[in-house]
Amino acid sequence: MSGLQMLPECTRCGNGIVGTIVKARDKLYHPECFMCDDCGLNLKQRGYFFIEEQLYCETHAKERVKPPEGYDVVAVYPNAKVELV
């Protein structure tokens, strides 16, 4: 059937997306599928983190990152004013 357009596919559930699309790092999601892979917290309008191609909220992202001894994990958001000491 020519002329039919394929729906964009949600990265999480694999179903076609009709309506609002959330795009993060060239991946597409239904708004309700854009959530932390650990706790299911919806990440729309929140900070989100990709670790090994998985989406996480800040809390669970920090649990997966192991900094060198003597350092802490700090999330820095775009446009944030950061002072290095």
C-alpha positions as a Markdown table, in Angstrom:
| # | Residue | x | y | z |
|---|---|---|---|---|
| 1 | Met | 0.0 | 0.0 | 0.0 |
| 2 | Ser | 1.8 | 3.1 | -1.2 |
| 3 | Gly | 1.2 | 6.4 | 0.5 |
| 4 | Leu | 0.9 | 4.9 | 4.0 |
| 5 | Gln | 3.3 | 6.3 | 6.5 |
| 6 | Met | 4.8 | 4.1 | 9.2 |
| 7 | Leu | 4.2 | 5.3 | 12.8 |
| 8 | Pro | 7.4 | 6.1 | 14.8 |
| 9 | Glu | 8.1 | 3.3 | 17.2 |
| 10 | Cys | 8.4 | 3.7 | 21.0 |
| 11 | Thr | 11.8 | 2.5 | 22.2 |
| 12 | Arg | 10.4 | 1.1 | 25.5 |
| 13 | Cys | 7.2 | -0.7 | 24.4 |
| 14 | Gly | 7.8 | -1.1 | 20.7 |
| 15 | Asn | 4.3 | 0.2 | 19.7 |
| 16 | Gly | 3.6 | 3.0 | 17.3 |
| 17 | Ile | 3.4 | 6.5 | 18.6 |
| 18 | Val | 0.4 | 8.6 | 17.7 |
| 19 | Gly | 0.3 | 12.2 | 19.2 |
| 20 | Thr | 2.9 | 13.5 | 21.6 |
| 21 | Ile | 6.4 | 12.1 | 21.2 |
| 22 | Val | 9.2 | 12.4 | 23.7 |
| 23 | Lys | 12.7 | 12.3 | 22.1 |
| 24 | Ala | 15.8 | 11.8 | 24.1 |
| 25 | Arg | 19.2 | 10.9 | 22.6 |
| 26 | Asp | 17.6 | 10.1 | 19.2 |
| 27 | Lys | 15.3 | 7.6 | 20.9 |
| 28 | Leu | 11.5 | 8.0 | 20.8 |
| 29 | Tyr | 9.0 | 7.3 | 23.6 |
| 30 | His | 5.3 | 7.7 | 24.4 |
| 31 | Pro | 5.1 | 10.3 | 27.2 |
| 32 | Glu | 4.0 | 7.5 | 29.6 |
| 33 | Cys | 6.9 | 5.2 | 28.6 |
| 34 | Phe | 9.6 | 7.8 | 29.3 |
| 35 | Met | 10.4 | 6.5 | 32.7 |
| 36 | Cys | 13.2 | 5.3 | 35.0 |
| 37 | Asp | 14.1 | 1.7 | 34.2 |
| 38 | Asp | 14.4 | 1.0 | 38.0 |
| 39 | Cys | 11.6 | 2.7 | 39.8 |
| 40 | Gly | 9.2 | 3.6 | 36.9 |
| 41 | Leu | 9.2 | 7.4 | 37.8 |
| 42 | Asn | 8.1 | 9.4 | 34.8 |
| 43 | Leu | 11.0 | 11.5 | 33.6 |
| 44 | Lys | 9.1 | 14.0 | 31.5 |
| 45 | Gln | 9.9 | 17.5 | 32.8 |
| 46 | Arg | 12.7 | 16.0 | 35.1 |
| 47 | Gly | 16.3 | 15.3 | 34.8 |
| 48 | Tyr | 17.1 | 12.0 | 33.1 |
| 49 | Phe | 20.3 | 10.0 | 32.6 |
| 50 | Phe | 21.4 | 7.4 | 30.1 |
| 51 | Ile | 23.7 | 4.7 | 31.4 |
| 52 | Glu | 24.6 | 1.9 | 29.1 |
| 53 | Glu | 21.6 | 2.8 | 26.9 |
| 54 | Gln | 19.1 | 2.6 | 29.8 |
| 55 | Leu | 17.1 | 5.5 | 31.2 |
| 56 | Tyr | 17.3 | 6.4 | 34.9 |
| 57 | Cys | 16.2 | 9.1 | 37.3 |
| 58 | Glu | 18.9 | 11.0 | 39.2 |
| 59 | Thr | 18.7 | 8.7 | 42.3 |
| 60 | His | 19.1 | 5.5 | 40.4 |
| 61 | Ala | 21.7 | 6.9 | 38.0 |
| 62 | Lys | 23.9 | 7.8 | 41.0 |
| 63 | Glu | 23.6 | 4.3 | 42.3 |
| 64 | Arg | 25.1 | 2.9 | 39.0 |
| 65 | Val | 28.0 | 5.3 | 38.7 |
| 66 | Lys | 31.1 | 4.5 | 40.8 |
| 67 | Pro | 33.5 | 7.5 | 40.9 |
| 68 | Pro | 37.2 | 7.1 | 41.7 |
| 69 | Glu | 38.0 | 7.0 | 45.4 |
| 70 | Gly | 37.6 | 10.4 | 47.1 |
| 71 | Tyr | 35.2 | 11.8 | 44.5 |
| 72 | Asp | 31.4 | 12.2 | 44.6 |
| 73 | Val | 28.9 | 11.9 | 41.7 |
| 74 | Val | 27.3 | 15.3 | 40.9 |
| 75 | Ala | 24.6 | 15.9 | 38.4 |
| 76 | Val | 25.1 | 19.1 | 36.3 |
| 77 | Tyr | 22.1 | 20.2 | 34.3 |
| 78 | Pro | 22.3 | 22.4 | 31.1 |
| 79 | Asn | 22.4 | 26.1 | 31.8 |
| 80 | Ala | 23.2 | 25.5 | 35.4 |
| 81 | Lys | 25.7 | 27.9 | 37.0 |
| 82 | Val | 28.6 | 25.7 | 38.4 |
| 83 | Glu | 31.5 | 27.0 | 40.5 |
| 84 | Leu | 34.5 | 24.7 | 40.6 |
| 85 | Val | 36.4 | 24.8 | 43.8 |
